[in-house]
Amino acid sequence: MIVVVGLVVRLGAVSMTDPPRLISDATYFRVQGLLLTQGHGFVEPFVWTLQHRLVASAFHPPLFSVVLGGVAWLGFESVGAARVAACFLGSVTILMVGILGRSVGGRRVGLVAAAIAALNPNLWVPDGALASEALAALLVATALVLAYALARRPRFLVATGLGVALGLAGLTRPETLLLSVILVGPLVASMELPTRRRIEFFVVTSVVTALVIGPWVVRTATVFERPVLISANGQAVLGYANCPATYDGNWLGSWRIDCPAQTLEFAPKPSPANPDEAELAHGHGIQGVEYAKRHVVTLATKVIPARIGRTWSLYHPFDFSDAKTNESKPRSAALLSVLFLWASMVATVGGVLLRRLKLARVWPLLTPLFTVTLVSALAYGTPRFRVIAEPSIAVLAALGVVGVADWLRRVRTSPPPSNSDAVAASDGSTTRC
């Protein structure tokens, strides 16, 4: 029932909001998916649309384009159909969050976590916006479910599934590959198994993850002038986030499309006559890194705190202009997203205090939060980055809600002290009834 309610919320939001902008990541993924179904491969969709030329592209990771291409292959090629398909994808995320909550804290925690995920705007907005975070959130939630399953009952089949989930997540949002280290490493190290056995589990998970992303890495390494690990955008973003406009003023800690034009003195000379997107991304990355080196004090004291603050809705949280990097999210949804986050954090703190949660129990849930924070510090700040951490936030908040509910029930049902107990307490007597 909770999954159905979440699906209705998502479909309702799609029906009441405008489609994504024409020049946007959503168009990139959808059009590239259409081109895949036509046998053109992973090509730059905007170049094809404007110039009708086939140019290889890896500006974004491939998996979300593949998913939307599958929707188009079934005959549903419109923007609306893609948005509806993404809503069904989001409803599966709700289910996985519920399973994750049950794995961590039992049935009630699972139900509350699923309810939070169903209503959280930062999880249903990406569905209608055709943002790749919608798929990444599902895959991260699945990886966490498998991580707890592996800790509970170590088996190589579960370790293999965990590696597949992490590899697919990396092909959707590259930053999730950090989980292969900060999640899998401590998880395997904490197992009560012989050292050799723990190493085997770590190797299996890591090798499977590498095998999943391997074909894409080989393709990007051979197609472009410069090797690209997962996406060229990973380098280009350094150029868009480090310039005078993003180091002060309204855009502090954010990004701007015209940043590379502001740092031309650091631009390298392009080596080929007609540089491809990997070469251009490399050049923008050099510009951004050089500018950051020249302003390292400002970067450390102002920019990085602002970036992290933007992502976690702590830096000007109620300024919903484009400068505050909500990236065309509806104002009402952006406001609800902030309130949801703050309420979730309050519930989490209450749960930690009342339930006295052990770090080993919640560590897997914390790893996406660390990943999001690190990526924001290195790139730029936006609540959009937080989407992959929302499944963890929902479960942590659910632990708090259930903990508070249990405490209130104990307070209401505890019997009042009898008269003899009160007298004994007042005169120090040890007499018992």
N, C-alpha and C positions, 0 to 999 in steps of 0.2 A: 504493500500500500504506500509506503514511503517513497519507493522508486517511482510509482505511478504519479504521485503528487509532484515529485521533482521533475518528471517529464512534462507534466502539464505546465508547471512554472516556466520551464525552458521554452516550450512551444508558445506559451502566451507572450513571453518576452520577445520572441522572434516576430510574432504577429504585430507587436506594437512598436517595434523599432525599425529604423531604416536599414537597408542592406549595407554591408561594408563599402567604404569608399572605393572608387575605381582604381586609383593608384594606391595600393595597400598590399600588405602581406597576404591578406585573404584572396585577392585576385591572383597573386602569384601562385598560391597553392592550387586554387581551383582551375585556372587556365592550364597550368603545368599538368595537372591531372587529366584534363581533356586531351592535351597533346600526347600524353602517355597512351591513352586509349587509341589514338590514331597512329601509333607506332613511331612517333618522333623522338622518344626518349626524354631524358631530362634536359630540356632546352629552356632558354630564357624566354618566359612568356610575353614580356612587354616588347622585346625586340621582334618576336614573331607577330604580335598583334599590330605593331606600328610599321614594321618594315618587311614583314613576311620572309624573314631570314631565320634559318636554324642555327642557333649559337648555343653551344654547351653551357650549362649553368650548374653551379652548386652554391648559389648564394644563400640558400636555406637548405636544411637537411631534407632528405627525400621522403620520409615515411608518411607525413600528412598529405603530401601530394599523391602518393600511392593510394591512400585511403579514399580521398576524394575522387581519384581516378576510378576506383572500384565502383563508387556510387554512379559516376557517369557511364561506366561500362554496362551497368544494369539498366541504363536508359534514362536516368534522372540527371540531366545536364544543366539545369537552371541553378541560379544562385539560391533560390528558395529551397530547392530539393537538397542542396548541399548543407544548408543551415539546419533543415529538419533532421538530416542524417547525423549531423554533429550533436543535435539535442539527444538523439537516441544513444549516441556515444557517451554523452554526459550522464545519462540515466544509469548506464553500466558502471560509471565511476561511483555513483551513489551506492550501488550494490557492493562494490569492492571496499568502499570506506566502511560500510556496515560490517562486512566480514572482518576487516582489519580491527575495528573496535571490539568485536566479539573475541578475536584472538588475543587482544591485549587485556580486556577487562570484563569479559562475559557478555551475556545476551543483552542486558539493559544498556550497557555502554555502546554496544553495536547499534542498537536502535536509535539512541540519542545521537550518535555520530552520523548515522545515515540521515537523520532529520536535519542536522546542521548542514551537511553537505548538500541536501536537496534545496535548501533555502538560501545558501550563501551566494550573494551576487558575484563574488570573485570566481565562482565555479560555473555559474550559468551564463555569464556575459561572454566568455570565450567561445561558447558553443555557437551563439548567434553571430559572433564576430568572425567566425571561421579562423580562429587563432590556433596555432599548433599546440598551445598550452592545454587545450581541451583534451587532446590525445595524450600529452605528456602526463597530465594529472592521473589519468586512468592507468598508465603504465607504471608510474611511481607507486601508486596505491597497490597495484598488483605485486610489484617487487617487494613492498613492505610486508604484504600478506605472506609471500613465500619466504621472506627472511625470518618471520616469526615461526613459520612452519618448520624451517630448517633448524632453528634453535630448539624447538620443542621435540622434533624427531629427525635427527640428521640422516638424510638419505641422499644418494647421488642424483636421483631423479628430481628431487626438490632443488638441489643445487644447480642442476641443469636448467630447470625452469626459471630460477632466479637469474642466471646468466642471460637467458633469452630475453627476459623482461627488461633487464638493464641495457642490453644491446639495442633493443627496439626503442627504449626511452632515449638512448643516445642518438639514434637516427631521427628522433623527433625534436629534442632539445639537447644540444651537445653538453650543456653543463651537468646534466644528470649522470654523465659518465663518472663524475666525482664520487658518486655513491658506490662505485666499484671498489673504491679505496676506503672511504670513511664509514661506509656501512658494512661491507663484506668483511673487511679486515678485522675490526673489533668484534664483530659477531662470531666469526670463526675462532678467534683467539679466546673467547669466553666459553667455548664449549668444553664440557668435561670429558674430553677424549684424549687419547695419546697424541703427541705432537705430530707424528707422521700422518695420522688420520686428519687432523685439522688442516695440515698443509695440503692434503689431497683435496679436501672440500674447497679450499681457496683457489687452488689451481684449476679445478673443474669449472668453477663459476667464472673465473677470469678468462679461461680459454674459450668457453662458450660465448661470453660477451664479445671477445675479439673476433670469433668466427662470424658472429651476426653482423658486426660492422665492417668486417674485412672486405667483402666485395665492393662496398661503396668507397672505402678508402683507396682500394686499388684503382677504381675507376677515376676518382678525382686526382690521383697521383699521376695518371697517364694522359689525362685529357688536357690539362692546363699547363701553362708555361711554368708555373710554380706549384708545388704540391699543396693540396688542401686536405686537411685532416677530415673534417666533417662538413663544414660550410665556410665559404669565403667571408660571410658576414661576421665571423668571429674575429677576424683581423680588422675588417672595415669599421666595426663599431668603435675601435680605439680612436680612429680619426674623427668620428662623429661626436665623440663624448669629451674630447680634450681640445679646447680652444678658448679664447678669451670670453666668449659668450656663456660657456658652461662653467666657468670658474668664478663667476660673480653675477649678481643681479637675479632676475626672475628665473633664469635657466640654470642656476647653480645646481650642480649634481645631475643635470638632465642631459639631453643630446639635441643636436641641431643638424639639419641636413646640409647647412652651409658651413659647417665647421671646417672641412678641408680647405675651403676658399680663404679662411681666416689664418691658416698656418702654411701658406704656400712657400714661405722661406725654408721650411723643413722638407719640402717635397723632393723625393729622389727623381732623377731622370729616368723615364721609362726605358727599359732595355729593348723590348721589341718595337717594331714600327707600329703595330696595331695591338696594343696590350689587351688581354682578355680580362675577365672580371677578377680572376685570382691575382693578376699583376696589379690591377687597380686597387684591390683590397689591400694588397701588401704595401703599396705606396701610401694609402690613407693610414694604415696602421703605423708606419714609420713616422708620419707627420704627428699623429697623436702621441706616440711614445716620446718623441723628441720634445714636444711641447710640455708634456708632463714632467720630463726630466728638468726642464728649465724652471718649472714652478712646483717643485716637489713639496715645499713647505705649505703652499696653498692647497695642494692636493691632499696632503695628510691632515691638515687642520680644519679645512673648510669643505672641500669637495667630497671626500670619502664619507664624512659624517652626513652630509646632505644626501648623498646617494643612498646610503643605508636608511636614512630617515624617510626618504621618498617611498622606498619599497615597503617599509613597515608602517606607513601612514603616521609618521611622527614628525615629519618636516612639512609644515603648512598643509595639514591633512585635508582641510576643507576648501582649498583652492583648487578647483576642478578645471582650470584652463588647460589648454594643450601644453603650456609651459610646465605644468606640474605633472606631465607624463602620464595622465590617465588615458591618453591615446584614443580620444573620441568615445570613451565610455559614457553612456548617458549619465547626466548629473545625479539623478535619483539613485541609480545603481551604484555610482561611485560613493555617494553618501552612505548608503546601506552597507557597502563593503567595508568602509571605515568603522562603522558602528558594530558590525559583525566581528571584525577583528578585535576591537577593544573588549567587547563582551566575552569573546572566546579567551582572551588573555586573562581577564579577571577570573573566569571559571577555571582556567588552568591553574592559576596560583592557588585558588581555593582548594582544588583537588590535591595539589602537591602538599599543602599544609595539613589537610584532613586525612588523606589516605597515606601520607608518608611514603610516596612512591620511590622505589629504588631506581638509581640511575640505570642499572643494567636492564631494567624492565622497559624503560621509555627511550633508551638510547637510539634504537632504530628510528623512532618517530622524530627524533631531534635532527637526524642527519639531513633531511631536506631543508630544514630551517637554516642550518649552517651553510649548505650549498647556496641557497638563495642569497644569504648575507654576503658570502664571499664573491659571488658573481656580481652583485650590485656594487661592491667596493671596487672591483676591477673594471667594470664596464660603466654602467650608469644606473640610476634609480628609477623604478616604476613599479606600481602595484601589480602590473602584469607578470613580473618575475615571480611574484609570490604564489602564483596559481599552483605550481608543483608542490608547494608546502601546505596547501590548504587541506589535503586529506589528513596529514599529521595534525594540523591545528584542530580539525574537527574532532579527532579522537582524543586529543589532550583536553579539549574543552568538555567532551562527553565524560571523561574520567572525573573532571571537576564537578559537573552537574550531578552525576550519580553520587559522588562523595558527599556533596552538600545535602542531597535528598536523604541519604542514609543517616547523616548526622541529625537532621531535623526530625526524622522519624524516631531516632533513639531518644532525643530530648522530649518528644511528645509522649512516648510510651513508657519512659522510666517512671516507676512508682514514686510518689512523694514520701519523704521520711516519716516514720511513725512517731507518736508522741514520746514513747520510751526512748527511741533513738535520739530525739531532740534533747530530752533531759540528759541522756548519757553524754551527748556531745557538749552540753553546757557545763556539766559538773566534772567531766573527765572520767566518769564511771565506765566500767567495762561490762556492766550488766547487759545481758541479751534477752530478748523475748523468746 
